[in-house]
Amino acid sequence: LSVDPERSILLAAAAVRKAPTPEALFALRRALDDSPLRARMPSVGQQTLNYWGPSISYSPDGARLAEGSQDGYVRIFQAGSGRLFRSIHIGGQAPIVQYSPDGSALAVGGSRDVRIVDPRTGATKLVAHIHPYGACAYFCDANEFAFSPNGSVLYIADGTNAVRWNLRTNRVSLLTPSGGLAG
């Protein structure tokens, strides 16, 4: 129970299916009562190990959870129940996700570009034709997407390079290691 709560529930449920004895039912009830797990997200299938993604990002109010994946979809779940709220087809790998500070936008990065998507409707608002892990040499993760506090700028970085995308003007700039903008 303390080492792998989910496995405890699965084993106890299998025992109940095989023989619904009082002991098996008690084991299942105890596993459920003791488990810190409240919801399990549906599987997004096999993911390729490329040192990036899939990633998740909570909405600022904690009500939703966006999950990027390498199958070309971003899925948004109700955080409390794990139920699917919206599935957004990006077309191409889309494992990097990050909510804006006010929750009105979702940055999505993948194999083709970086997009700003409306998480309520799934509509793409802006597209920057930069390879998110081109800006990041070979790979990125969600910690390398950061919105400015007011949500008007998205930064994309690895440990060497950084890109600044002004979402109001749709201008993309490469930041130099000295902190300035590149020509």
C-alpha positions in Angstrom: 0.0 0.0 0.0 2.7 2.5 0.9 5.0 1.7 -2.0 2.6 1.5 -4.9 -0.9 2.6 -4.1 -2.2 2.2 -7.6 -0.9 -1.4 -7.9 -2.5 -2.2 -4.5 -5.9 -1.2 -5.9 -5.3 -3.1 -9.1 -4.3 -6.3 -7.2 -7.2 -6.1 -4.8 -9.7 -5.5 -7.6 -8.3 -8.5 -9.4 -8.7 -10.6 -6.3 -12.4 -9.5 -5.9 -13.0 -10.4 -9.6 -11.5 -13.8 -9.1 -13.1 -14.6 -5.8 -15.3 -12.0 -4.0 -14.5 -13.2 -0.5 -14.8 -11.0 2.5 -11.0 -10.9 2.7 -10.7 -9.7 -0.9 -13.4 -7.1 -0.5 -11.7 -5.9 2.7 -8.3 -5.7 0.9 -9.9 -3.6 -1.9 -11.7 -1.3 0.5 -8.4 -0.8 2.5 -6.5 -0.1 -0.7 -9.1 2.5 -1.8 -9.2 4.1 1.6 -5.5 4.3 2.1 -4.6 5.4 -1.5 -3.7 9.1 -2.1 -4.8 8.6 -5.7 -8.0 10.4 -6.6 -8.1 10.1 -10.4 -6.1 8.3 -13.1 -5.6 10.0 -16.4 -6.4 8.0 -19.5 -3.4 6.7 -21.4 -2.2 8.7 -24.4 -0.5 5.6 -25.8 3.1 4.8 -26.5 5.4 7.8 -26.3 8.8 8.0 -28.0 11.8 8.6 -25.7 13.4 11.7 -27.2 14.4 13.5 -24.0 11.3 15.8 -24.3 7.7 15.5 -23.3 5.1 14.6 -22.8 4.4 17.3 -20.3 1.5 18.6 -18.3 0.4 22.0 -17.1 -2.3 23.0 -14.6 -4.6 25.9 -15.4 -4.0 28.8 -12.9 -7.3 28.0 -11.1 -6.3 24.3 -10.8 -9.5 23.2 -12.5 -8.0 21.7 -15.6 -4.9 19.9 -16.6 -3.4 20.1 -20.1 -1.3 17.2 -21.3 0.9 17.3 -24.4 1.8 14.2 -26.3 3.7 12.9 -29.2 0.7 11.7 -31.0 -0.3 15.1 -32.3 -3.0 15.9 -29.7 -3.2 18.0 -26.6 -5.7 16.8 -24.2 -7.3 18.9 -21.5 -8.8 17.1 -18.5 -11.0 18.1 -15.6 -8.4 18.0 -12.8 -10.7 16.7 -10.1 -12.3 13.8 -12.0 -9.8 13.1 -14.8 -12.5 13.4 -17.4 -11.6 14.6 -20.8 -12.7 18.2 -21.4 -11.2 18.8 -24.8 -8.9 17.1 -27.3 -7.0 19.5 -29.6 -5.4 18.2 -32.8 -2.1 19.9 -33.4 -0.8 17.8 -36.3 2.6 16.6 -35.5 4.1 15.9 -32.1 2.9 18.3 -29.4 4.4 17.3 -26.1 5.2 20.7 -24.6 2.4 22.6 -23.0 2.2 25.6 -20.6 -0.9 27.6 -19.5 -0.7 31.4 -19.5 -0.9 33.2 -16.1 -4.6 34.0 -16.6 -5.5 30.6 -18.2 -6.8 32.2 -21.4 -4.0 30.7 -23.6 -2.1 27.5 -23.8 1.4 27.4 -25.4 2.0 24.2 -27.3 5.3 23.2 -28.7 6.2 20.3 -30.9 7.9 19.0 -33.9 6.7 21.7 -36.3 6.2 25.0 -34.4 5.0 26.7 -31.3 1.3 27.7 -31.1 -0.8 29.7 -28.8 -4.1 27.9 -28.5 -7.4 28.9 -26.8 -7.9 26.0 -24.2 -11.7 26.6 -24.1 -12.3 26.2 -27.8 -9.2 24.5 -29.2 -8.7 27.3 -31.7 -5.2 28.3 -32.7 -4.6 32.0 -32.0 -1.0 32.4 -33.1 1.8 30.3 -34.7 5.5 30.9 -34.5 7.3 28.9 -37.1 10.2 28.1 -34.9 11.1 24.6 -33.9 10.8 24.6 -30.1 13.7 22.3 -29.7 15.5 24.1 -32.5 15.5 27.0 -30.1 16.5 24.5 -27.5 19.2 22.7 -29.6 17.7 19.2 -29.6 15.1 19.1 -26.9 12.8 21.1 -24.6 10.6 20.4 -21.7 7.8 22.3 -20.0 10.2 24.1 -17.7 11.6 25.8 -20.8 8.4 27.5 -21.7 7.6 30.6 -19.5 5.0 33.3 -19.9 5.7 36.8 -18.7 3.5 37.7 -15.6 0.9 39.5 -17.8 0.9 36.7 -20.4 2.0 39.0 -23.3 5.4 37.3 -23.9 6.4 33.7 -24.1 10.0 32.6 -23.5 11.4 29.4 -25.0 14.8 28.3 -23.7 17.2 25.4 -23.2 20.3 26.3 -21.2 22.1 27.9 -24.0 19.6 29.7 -26.2 16.4 31.7 -25.5 13.7 33.0 -27.7 11.3 35.8 -26.8 8.0 35.8 -28.6 5.9 39.0 -28.1 2.4 37.7 -28.4 0.9 41.2 -28.9 3.1 42.0 -31.9 3.7 38.4 -33.0 7.5 39.2 -33.1 10.0 36.5 -32.3 13.6 37.5 -31.2 16.6 35.4 -30.3 18.1 36.4 -27.0 21.9 36.3 -26.8 23.8 34.8 -23.9 24.7 38.3 -22.7 21.0 39.0 -22.2 20.3 41.3 -25.3 18.4 40.7 -28.5 20.2 39.3 -31.5 20.2 41.4 -34.6 
